[in-house]
């Protein structure tokens, strides 16, 4: 390791420090989703505990005598309380609680069907099985998305209302069970929407943080390189000028000896500076490029199918990999924002080339646009996508038309950059 006076850190030390800072920022930017999932797990655990105690008191007070077959009553109680106990006990571990919630919602649906079938008057008080309607809506929203959770909530509400209508008929007496069904549907839907709202808000924040991190990464790396080169250039400039000045003024043998030593020192410094200023030969494996793009897709509000063709066994120069990842991320963000809602099919493909390059395609079947009519003030395609890739020697093709979808092709080839 060679150090110069006035240069406090080497390139390796600066890169290590910068890597630690960027990793810390990346870790912070991904905490939002984990925190929300943890709070959702805690809320489900608390709600499950409170309503579970309420249901248990109803079981103890009412027993299973309302069933035509007592064994069915015990089966219903176990289908409710055993999975719910697992939901409460796994509160500290949200991932495990997802599976417990899935067990509970399935068991609860079966229990409701048995209750409606084998209890002569399902809505007579105390009807302890309906205490857990809200818990079921919250639990189904944890492992599943909004659509499935809402349909499940609607199904439970329909069973509540239908059981009253079947028993009472379409008379004034059926008004109360219908109101119970509306209340169950309203409260359950509210819980599902709140869970989905929290998740979508955090996904937006995490996506924005990742995009900002990618931009910050490139900016800081370029700024650090320029600062280091400026310091080295200034140092070498002064050294060379000093040796030339000494050589010009050297008349005596002693002065010539000093000038020769200064020239030797300048040559050493020049050689070291060239090696120091040369770009790093850092490589990023194609598997890491795939992994980072998959992580970005997981944070988007719309589903994106990611496919890979061929073996991702090679590696790209770091600046090339960063440029392609940032450009692909921007293309995905543009698709989510402008191509249409989550129902629009979207796809990202990665295909390595035979000579060590990479082709990334972002495709959607959304609204589309006319690429030649993009307003000058819109920098998404011109700067964030095309500018980034072309700055490292890559190529960008944007193929789109109104109502025909969009295809953004990002490619980099080492042969092209070397020519």
Order of alpha helices (4+ residues) and beta strands (2+ residues): alpha-alpha-alpha-alpha-alpha-alpha-alpha-alpha-beta-alpha-beta-beta-alpha-beta-beta-alpha-beta-beta-alpha
